[in-house]
Amino acid sequence: MLNWFHRLMPREQRFFELFRRHSDAVLGGALALRAMLDGGNSIQQHIKEVMDREHQADDAAREILMAVRRTFITPFDRGNIKDLITAMDNSIDQMQKTAKGVILFDVREFTPQQKQMGDAIVQCAKLVQEAMPLLSSISPQATRLAGITERISKLEGEADELHDTGMKALYEKCGKSDAMGFFVGNEIYDHLEKVVDRFDDVANEIHGIVIEYV
């Protein structure tokens, strides 16, 4: 009964613009992270871009949470909005942690598997960006949203396989002779895997919203 009433009431459209802004920042961070993984002399520039995009995402997330408190009728449940934006924010926060790890250990070269995990991160970010405007009309876009969440989950599984393959290659290369090299490589793999995991969390939040409102 309440869900039926909720659908009839006018909804605050500003949320969707803020979701778009946040997803744009997330994608910008993902692209900068992937460029960083190419190594070379531009690493610091790309790291700065990741940090800048994280700040932009924080600003959008803050505005969304303020709007949740101030808006009488929200597009969907307030808890769903908070959980979704938190999951999205966690994804770019983890990108920032990855960049900070690169700074801390002064990493200049990255493995093929790490670069491929970076590709998966970019694809996930693009899918999240694609999903955001669809949330303004959940019922007619339910099938498309479900497809997006499935693709993100598939990318998460592929990234896990890249992580395992990369860790095996890393151990074979330096596990017995270069303990520090193995430790640093493991840290980078761990950070990248967590970025993709956070995108899977975003997919789960979107999926939950679709189930609840369709």
C-alpha positions, 0 to 999 in steps of 0.5 A: 500500500505504501509503495503504491502511494509512494509511486504516485507522489512527486519525486525529487529529481535532483537526486538523479543529477547528484547520482550522475555527478558522483558516477562521473567522478567515479569514472574519472577516477577509474580512468586515471587509475588505469592510466597510472597502471601504465607506469612511466613519468606521468604516474604522479599526474594520474595519482593527483587526478585520482585524488581530485576525483575522489574529492569531487565524489565526496562533495556529491555524496555529501550533497546526496546525504543532506538532500536525504535529510531535507527532502520529504519525498525521495525517489526511493527508500532513504536507506536504499539511497544512503546504501547506494551512495555509500557503496559508490563512494567506497569504490572511489575511496578504494581507488584512492587507497590504491594510489596512496599505496603506489606512492608509499612503495614508489611503484613504477611498473605494473604487471599485465594482470594488474593492468587488466584488473584496471581495465575491469575497474574502468568497465565497472565504472562505465556500467555504474555511470550507465545505470544512474539515469535509469534509476529515475524510471526503475520499472521500465528499465528493470531488465536493463538494470538487471543486465548491468548488475550481472555484467558487473558481477561477471567482471568481479569474477574475472578480476578475481581470476586475474588476481589469482593468476597474477599472484602466482606469477608474482610468487614464481618471480620473486617469492623466494628471492625478493620478499619486499617485491612480493609484499609490494606486488601483493599490496597492489593486487589486494587494493585493485581486487578491493576496488572491483569488490566495491563495484560489486557492492554497488551492483548488489545495491542497484539489484536490491532497489530493482527488486524492491520497486518493480 
